[in-house]
Amino acid sequence: MLNNWKLITGHRLSRFSIVIILCLYLIFPSGLSTTDGWFSAASIKYCGELFHPHHLLYNSLGLIFTWLPSRMGIDILSTMKILNALFAFLVLIVIQEILFKFDISEKQVVLVSCLTGFSFSILRYATENETYIVPLFFALLASLNWVNFLKEKKNKFALYSGLFASLAVLFHQTYIFWWIGLMAAIIIEKKKRAALLYFLVSLTGPIVYLSVILATVGSGWKNILNFIMGAFRGSASLGITVQGLYLSVINFIRSFAQMHGYMFNMIKANILFAVPGLASIVFVLLAILRLPEKIRTNVSHKFSTIHILLLVLQFIFAVLSFGNAEFMVMIPVLVFMLIPFYTVNNEKFLTRIAIALAVWNVSYGLLPLHYKNQAPERFLCKTAMEDKNLIIIASDDQLLKSMLYYETGDNNIKSIMKSPASLNLRGDNQAILAGVIDSALNKGIKIETNCLDEQAISRQSIIEGNKNTTFFSNYKTSLIRSWKQITGIKSIYLIEKKP
């Protein structure tokens, strides 16, 4: 009981620092929810897809967490963002506990916590309804118990480590690599009983998967395999391409610091938005002047080696997933957590980097995403609900469908169509879309689109190019409404025949 009290009251400076970060997460949730964020919230709201193969338990946890708030009239999507903020806070607590196990100084622990908490991957998913923060918490909890096993040689900690590693996998399949890494670490210790306990408790993962499959899709090896593979039976795939390697590098950088074309729009709108960027660059340059000293023998060779292995395995999987940014959320966590194991006299360096990261990511990540609302998409959704004959050609059709699903409970919207650019990238014939438009216009059906927005430089704008503009040049386009936002102008157009 005394130890638990010390856990709460000890290290007050380190705890206080992450409470401040938690407050930022809670005060500035993202105003730009993703397709998956809306769909997940809708699934919870209508008890639809409560068990997704790749993140099996996330929606179920959300159903439990939002049960009371939803009955009090609190929006489920907003409540899920609170859930992720709280789990991000728990992630920082576990990181601190791991570092304190190795007698890392409190000042360094505070700095590592701030670096992690202000890294863009954590900042982004702690303020959004996405699945990537919860499994990270359980993975780190598994590592903490593995550290306890190393130090105390008690088999129960190997058991706990296996349990939490399995929970991480149940919340997202990508953490199978974390599970494998810690399993290898325990086997290396040559403790047969501990390794057996780790493996046996890990069987809870397959048992839970099997139970869900039997309850939802029935028995049979084909059903089991199809469910576990999930999206890999459909649109998702693995592989290495030149574009994937390029995106891997970009998204690796973005996991630390936000990099997006809307930043240029912000500076173009007001030159003062360049000030945070310049200030951050100055602090990085000052940090370079005080580089930390390397040490020959780190604090714990076993811990650092295993977690470098985890870092490499997770990054390789992200690369194989065509540079998927979502699969790199743990990269800055592992990088920053390992710095005290390899350097000394690093406080001034880390302080300046932490300030640079905080200023940059709050200015160009947290605040813009908070104030960037989805008013244009909400306008289209409202119009679609009021006019059942309306056809909408959307720049992101899945986003609008997920938003309408959340608002109406209808998960089979037919009036939302893919953009010409999306069809082109899928290899579909744009002539089919042209035929649908011509037929609808001949019948007097209204057609609206948001495909002619002012595009910030981004992965999507680079890939799509001017395909949408070229396609709609064959029609008369009339502006219905536009919204000037901090990150650019969003517009809705009416599509008509050319006179």
C-alpha positions in Angstrom: 0.0 0.0 0.0 2.9 2.3 0.8 4.5 1.7 -2.5 1.3 2.5 -4.3 1.1 5.8 -2.4 4.7 6.6 -3.4 3.7 5.9 -7.0 1.1 8.6 -6.8 3.0 11.2 -4.8 6.6 10.6 -5.7 8.4 12.4 -8.5 6.0 15.3 -8.4 7.9 17.3 -11.1 7.6 14.5 -13.7 4.0 13.9 -12.9 3.2 17.6 -13.1 4.8 17.9 -16.5 2.6 15.2 -18.0 -0.6 16.6 -16.4 0.1 19.8 -18.3 0.4 17.8 -21.5 -2.8 16.0 -20.7 -4.6 19.3 -20.3 -3.5 20.3 -23.8 -4.8 17.0 -25.2 -8.2 17.5 -23.5 -8.5 21.3 -24.3 -7.5 21.0 -27.9 -9.0 17.8 -29.5 -8.8 17.5 -33.2 -11.6 19.2 -35.1 -10.7 17.2 -38.2 -11.8 13.6 -37.5 -10.7 10.9 -40.0 -12.8 8.4 -41.9 -11.9 5.7 -39.4 -12.6 8.0 -36.5 -16.2 8.7 -37.7 -16.8 5.0 -38.6 -15.5 3.8 -35.3 -17.7 6.2 -33.4 -20.7 5.2 -35.6 -20.0 1.5 -34.9 -20.1 2.2 -31.2 -23.2 4.4 -31.4 -25.2 1.8 -33.3 -23.4 -1.3 -32.1 -22.3 -2.1 -35.6 -18.8 -3.3 -36.2 -17.7 -3.8 -32.5 -14.9 -6.2 -33.4 -12.7 -5.1 -36.2 -10.0 -7.8 -37.2 -7.0 -5.4 -37.1 -8.0 -3.7 -33.8 -10.3 -6.2 -32.2 -11.2 -4.7 -28.9 -11.0 -0.9 -29.5 -14.6 -0.4 -30.4 -15.7 -2.7 -27.6 -13.7 -0.6 -25.1 -15.2 2.5 -26.6 -18.7 1.0 -26.1 -18.0 0.6 -22.4 -16.2 3.9 -22.0 -19.0 5.9 -23.7 -22.0 4.1 -22.2 -22.6 6.6 -19.4 -21.6 9.8 -21.2 -23.8 8.9 -24.2 -26.8 8.5 -21.8 -26.0 12.0 -20.5 -26.2 13.4 -24.0 -22.4 13.7 -24.5 -21.3 13.1 -28.1 -19.6 9.7 -28.6 -16.9 10.9 -31.0 -15.9 13.6 -28.5 -15.9 11.0 -25.7 -13.6 8.7 -27.6 -11.1 11.6 -28.0 -11.1 11.9 -24.3 -10.4 8.2 -24.0 -7.3 8.5 -26.2 -6.1 11.6 -24.3 -6.3 9.6 -21.1 -4.5 6.6 -22.5 -1.8 8.9 -23.9 -1.4 10.2 -20.4 -1.0 6.7 -19.1 1.6 6.0 -21.8 3.7 8.9 -20.4 3.3 7.5 -16.9 4.5 4.1 -17.9 7.5 5.6 -19.7 8.4 7.5 -16.6 8.1 4.3 -14.5 10.4 2.4 -16.9 13.0 5.1 -16.7 12.9 5.4 -12.9 13.5 1.6 -12.8 17.0 2.4 -14.2 17.6 5.3 -11.8 17.4 7.9 -14.6 17.4 11.4 -13.1 14.1 13.1 -12.7 15.1 16.0 -14.9 15.9 13.5 -17.8 12.6 11.7 -17.2 10.7 15.0 -17.4 12.5 15.9 -20.7 11.9 12.4 -22.2 8.2 12.7 -21.2 7.9 16.1 -22.8 9.7 15.0 -26.0 7.4 12.0 -26.2 4.2 13.9 -25.3 4.9 16.6 -27.8 6.0 14.4 -30.7 3.5 14.7 -33.5 2.4 11.0 -33.7 1.4 11.1 -30.0 -0.1 14.6 -30.2 -2.1 13.6 -33.3 -3.6 10.4 -32.0 -4.1 11.6 -28.4 -6.5 14.2 -29.8 -8.4 12.0 -32.3 -10.6 8.9 -32.3 -8.1 6.5 -33.7 -6.9 3.1 -32.4 -3.2 3.6 -32.0 -2.7 5.0 -28.5 -4.4 2.3 -26.5 -2.3 -0.7 -27.8 0.9 1.4 -27.2 0.0 1.7 -23.5 -0.4 -2.0 -23.1 2.8 -2.7 -25.1 4.8 -0.3 -22.8 3.1 -1.9 -19.8 4.4 -5.3 -21.1 7.9 -3.8 -21.3 7.7 -2.4 -17.8 6.8 -5.9 -16.4 9.7 -7.4 -18.4 12.0 -4.8 -16.7 10.6 -6.0 -13.4 11.3 -9.6 -14.4 14.9 -8.7 -15.3 15.4 -7.0 -11.9 13.5 -9.2 -9.5 13.7 -12.6 -11.4 10.1 -13.3 -10.4 8.1 -15.4 -12.9 4.9 -13.5 -12.2 6.3 -10.5 -14.1 6.9 -12.7 -17.2 3.3 -13.7 -16.9 2.2 -10.0 -16.6 4.4 -9.1 -19.5 2.9 -11.8 -21.8 -0.6 -10.7 -20.8 -0.1 -7.1 -21.5 1.7 -7.8 -24.8 -1.2 -10.0 -25.9 -3.7 -7.2 -25.0 -1.6 -4.8 -27.1 -2.1 -7.2 -30.1 -5.8 -7.5 -29.4 -6.1 -3.7 -29.6 -4.0 -3.6 -32.8 -2.4 -6.5 -34.7 0.8 -4.5 -35.5 2.0 -5.1 -31.9 2.6 -8.7 -32.7 6.2 -7.6 -33.3 6.4 -6.1 -29.8 5.1 -9.5 -28.4 7.7 -11.4 -30.5 10.5 -9.1 -29.2 9.7 -9.5 -25.6 9.2 -13.3 -26.0 12.7 -13.4 -27.5 14.0 -11.4 -24.6 12.6 -13.8 -22.0 13.9 -16.9 -24.0 17.4 -15.3 -24.0 17.3 -15.2 -20.2 17.1 -19.1 -20.3 14.3 -19.1 -17.8 12.1 -22.0 -19.1 9.3 -21.5 -16.6 9.1 -17.8 -17.3 9.1 -18.3 -21.0 6.4 -21.0 -20.7 4.2 -18.6 -18.6 4.7 -15.8 -21.1 3.7 -18.1 -23.9 0.7 -19.7 -22.1 -0.8 -16.4 -21.0 -0.4 -15.1 -24.5 -2.8 -17.8 -25.7 -5.5 -15.5 -24.4 -5.1 -13.6 -27.6 -6.0 -16.5 -30.0 -8.7 -17.6 -27.6 -10.3 -14.1 -27.7 -10.0 -14.0 -31.5 -11.6 -17.4 -31.8 -14.4 -16.6 -29.4 -15.2 -13.4 -31.4 -15.1 -15.3 -34.7 -17.4 -18.0 -33.5 -19.8 -15.5 -32.1 -19.9 -13.2 -35.1 -19.1 -15.1 -38.3 -19.3 -18.8 -37.4 -16.9 -21.7 -37.4 -14.7 -23.1 -40.1 -11.0 -22.5 -41.0 -12.0 -20.3 -43.9 -14.0 -17.9 -41.7 -11.3 -17.8 -39.1 -8.5 -17.0 -41.7 -10.6 -14.4 -43.5 -11.5 -12.7 -40.2 -7.9 -12.5 -38.9 -6.6 -11.4 -42.3 -9.3 -8.7 -42.4 -8.5 -5.9 -44.8 -5.7 -7.9 -46.4 -8.4 -9.9 -48.1 -9.6 -6.7 -49.6 -7.9 -3.4 -50.3 -5.0 -3.6 -47.9 -1.7 -5.2 -48.9 2.0 -5.4 -48.1 4.9 -4.6 -50.3 7.9 -2.3 -51.1 7.6 0.4 -53.8 9.6 3.5 -54.6 6.6 5.6 -53.5 6.3 3.5 -50.3 9.9 4.1 -49.4 9.5 7.8 -50.1 6.4 8.0 -47.8 8.2 5.9 -45.2 10.9 8.6 -44.9 8.4 11.4 -44.9 6.2 9.8 -42.3 9.1 8.8 -40.2 10.0 12.5 -39.9 6.3 13.4 -39.4 6.1 11.0 -36.4 8.4 13.5 -34.7 7.3 16.9 -36.2 4.2 17.8 -38.3 5.0 18.5 -42.0 2.0 19.3 -44.2 1.2 21.6 -47.1 -1.4 23.6 -45.1 1.5 25.1 -43.1 2.4 27.1 -46.3 -1.2 28.2 -46.5 -1.0 29.5 -42.9 2.2 31.5 -43.6 0.8 32.8 -46.9 -2.3 34.0 -45.0 -0.3 35.7 -42.3 3.5 36.0 -42.2 3.4 35.9 -38.4 2.7 32.1 -38.6 6.3 31.7 -39.6 7.5 32.9 -36.2 7.0 29.6 -34.4 8.8 27.8 -37.1 11.8 30.1 -37.0 11.9 29.9 -33.2 11.9 26.1 -33.4 14.7 26.1 -35.9 16.7 28.4 -33.6 16.3 26.1 -30.7 17.4 23.1 -32.8 20.5 25.0 -33.8 21.2 25.8 -30.2 20.7 22.2 -29.3 23.3 21.1 -31.9 25.8 23.3 -30.0 25.3 21.2 -26.9 25.2 17.7 -28.2 25.2 15.1 -25.4 28.2 12.8 -24.8 28.1 9.2 -25.8 28.8 6.5 -23.2 30.5 3.2 -24.0 28.4 1.1 -21.7 24.8 2.1 -21.4 22.5 1.8 -18.4 21.0 -1.5 -19.4 22.4 -3.3 -22.5 19.5 -5.8 -22.4 16.8 -3.3 -22.3 18.2 -1.0 -25.0 19.1 -3.9 -27.3 15.6 -5.4 -27.2 13.9 -2.1 -27.6 16.1 -1.2 -30.6 15.0 -4.5 -32.0 11.3 -3.6 -31.4 11.9 -0.2 -33.1 13.4 -1.8 -36.1 10.7 -4.5 -36.4 7.9 -1.9 -36.2 9.6 0.4 -38.7 10.1 -2.5 -41.2 6.4 -3.4 -41.0 5.5 0.3 -41.6 7.7 0.3 -44.6 6.1 -2.9 -45.9 2.7 -1.2 -45.4 3.8 1.5 -47.9 5.0 3.9 -45.3 1.8 3.9 -43.2 2.1 6.8 -40.8 -0.3 5.1 -38.3 2.1 2.2 -37.8 4.9 4.6 -36.7 3.2 6.0 -33.6 5.6 4.1 -31.4 8.8 5.2 -33.2 9.4 8.5 -31.3 8.4 6.9 -28.0 11.2 4.3 -28.4 13.7 6.8 -29.7 13.3 9.3 -26.9 13.0 6.6 -24.2 16.4 5.2 -25.3 18.4 8.4 -25.3 19.3 8.3 -21.6 20.6 4.8 -22.1 23.3 6.0 -24.6 24.2 9.5 -23.5 25.2 11.6 -20.5 25.2 15.4 -20.0 22.2 15.6 -22.3 19.9 17.9 -20.3 20.6 21.1 -22.2 20.4 19.3 -25.6 17.1 17.6 -24.6 15.7 20.8 -23.2 16.2 22.8 -26.4 14.9 20.0 -28.6 11.8 19.6 -26.3 11.1 23.4 -26.6 11.6 23.2 -30.4 9.3 20.2 -30.7 6.6 21.7 -28.4 6.5 25.1 -30.2 6.5 23.5 -33.7 3.9 20.8 -33.1 1.6 22.9 -31.0 1.7 25.7 -33.6 1.5 23.6 -36.7 -0.2 20.5 -35.4 -2.3 20.7 -32.3 -3.9 24.2 -32.8 -4.5 24.1 -36.6 -6.1 20.6 -36.4 -8.2 21.8 -33.4 -9.5 24.9 -35.2 -9.8 23.3 -38.6 -13.5 22.1 -38.6 -15.4 19.9 -41.0 -18.1 22.5 -41.8 -18.0 21.8 -45.6 -18.4 18.1 -45.0 -21.2 18.7 -42.5 -22.9 21.0 -45.0 -22.9 18.2 -47.6 -24.1 15.7 -45.1 -27.0 17.9 -44.1 -27.9 18.6 -47.7 -27.8 14.8 -48.4 -30.1 14.1 -45.5 -32.6 16.8 -46.7 -32.6 15.9 -50.4 -32.6 12.1 -51.0 -32.3 12.6 -54.7 -29.1 14.6 -54.5 -25.8 13.1 -55.8 -22.6 14.1 -54.2 -19.2 13.5 -55.8 -16.8 13.7 -52.9 -13.1 14.2 -52.7 -13.3 11.6 -49.9 -16.4 9.5 -50.4 -15.6 7.2 -47.4 -15.4 10.2 -45.0 -18.8 11.5 -46.0 -20.3 8.0 -45.8 -18.9 7.5 -42.3 -20.2 10.9 -41.2 -23.7 10.1 -42.6 -23.5 6.7 -40.9 -22.7 8.4 -37.6 -25.6 10.9 -38.1 -28.3 8.6 -39.5 -27.3 5.0 -38.7 -27.4 4.2 -42.4 -24.2 2.3 -43.4 -25.3 1.8 -47.0 -25.3 5.3 -48.6 -25.7 5.1 -52.4 -25.8 8.8 -53.3 -22.1 9.5 -52.4 -19.7 8.8 -55.3 -16.0 8.7 -55.7 -14.1 11.6 -57.2 -12.7 11.3 -60.7 -9.1 11.3 -59.3 -10.0 8.4 -57.0 -11.5 6.4 -59.8 -8.4 7.1 -62.0 -6.1 5.9 -59.2 -8.2 2.7 -58.8 -8.0 2.0 -62.5 -11.7 2.5 -63.0 -13.1 4.1 -66.1 -14.1 7.8 -65.5 -16.6 7.5 -68.4 -18.9 5.5 -66.1 -19.0 8.5 -63.7 -19.6 10.9 -66.7 -22.5 8.6 -67.7 -24.0 8.8 -64.2 -23.7 12.6 -64.2 -25.2 13.0 -67.6 -28.1 10.7 -66.8 -28.8 12.5 -63.5 -28.7 15.9 -65.1 -31.1 14.8 -67.8 -33.5 13.7 -65.0 -33.2 17.1 -63.2 -31.3 15.6 -60.3 -28.9 18.0 -58.4 -25.2 17.1 -58.3 -22.8 18.8 -55.9 -19.1 18.3 -55.3 -16.2 19.4 -53.1 -13.6 18.0 -55.5 -12.5 21.5 -56.6 -11.2 22.7 -53.3 -8.1 24.8 -53.0 -5.6 22.0 -52.3 -2.8 22.3 -49.8 0.4 20.5 -50.8 0.0 17.0 -49.5 0.4 13.3 -50.4 -3.2 13.4 -51.8 -2.7 16.5 -53.9 0.5 15.2 -55.3 -1.0 11.9 -56.3 -4.2 13.3 -57.6 -2.7 16.2 -59.5 -5.3 18.1 -61.6 -7.4 15.1 -62.5 -10.6 16.4 -60.8 -10.2 19.9 -62.4 -9.7 18.4 -65.9 -12.8 16.1 -65.5 -15.1 18.8 -64.3 -14.0 21.2 -67.0 -16.5 19.4 -69.2 -19.3 20.8 -67.0 -20.5 24.2 -65.8 -19.5 24.6 -62.1 -21.3 27.2 -59.9 -20.0 28.0 -56.4 -22.6 27.2 -53.8 -20.7 28.1 -50.6 -17.1 28.4 -49.5 -15.3 28.4 -46.1 -12.1 30.3 -45.4 -10.1 28.3 -42.8 -6.7 28.8 -41.4 -5.4 26.0 -43.6 -7.0 27.0 -46.9 -10.4 27.6 -48.6 -13.0 24.8 -48.9 -15.8 25.1 -51.4 -18.9 23.3 -52.6 -19.9 23.5 -56.3 -23.1 22.7 -58.2 -22.5 20.7 -61.4 -24.6 21.5 -64.4 -24.5 21.0 -68.2 -22.5 23.4 -70.2 -24.8 25.8 -72.2 
